Amino acid sequence: MHMLGLNVEDGIKQYLPLAGHVQISQAPERREPFYPSGEINYARVFDLLVELEYGGYIGLEYVPSDYENA
């Protein structure tokens, strides 16, 4: 959502009831969710998922910051 220019929190609130799972990585370079120079506040995202009582899976698909070909 973030990479499409959409508000992540609004998107979660709107689309979470339709989601089969949540997939995360840090923007803009698909790094670890808590990568220091990322643009997404994952502490807030996870708080929101708890607030909305999300009990499903969270998948991580990212390029590790220590990957030599990154």
N, C-alpha and C positions, 0 to 999 in steps of 0.2 A: 504494500500500500504506500509506504513512504517513497519508494523509488518511482511510483506513478504520480507523485505529487499530492497524494491524499493524506488526510489527517489520520494517523494510526489509531488514536483513541476513539475517534468518531466511527472509524471503520470497524473496529472491534465491537463497539456497542451495537452497530447496525447488523453486522454479518455473522457474529459469533453463533447465534442460534442456528445458522445454516451450515456452519463449518463442521467438517468431519475431524479436523485436527488443526493445530496452530503450528506454522512453520516459521522459524526465526533465524536471522543472521543480522549482523550490524551493517548499516549503510555508511558509506556508499560502496565499500569494497568487499562485502560479504564476509566480514571477519567475525570473530567470536562476539556474542551478544554484549559482553562488557568490555570490548576493545576500547581503550582510552579515547581515541579520536573519533568515535562513532557519533552518529547524528540522532540515534533513537535512545530514548530514556527507558531502558528495559526494567529498571526498578519500578517505574510507574506502570509499564505494561503489565508486569507480573502482579502488581497490586490491583490493577483493574481486573485481571482475570480472576483473582481471588474474590474481589468485590462482586463480580458477576456470577460467582459460584461455578466457574468453568472446571469441570472434572475430567476433561479429555486429555489426549496426548499432546505434547509439545515436541516437535521435531526440530533438530538443529542441522542445518545444511550450510556450512561455511568453509572458507579457506583459512586454515590455521595461520596465525600471524608469523609463526616461525617456519612456515613451509618455504623451502628454498627457491621454488619457482614462482613465487607469488609476485 
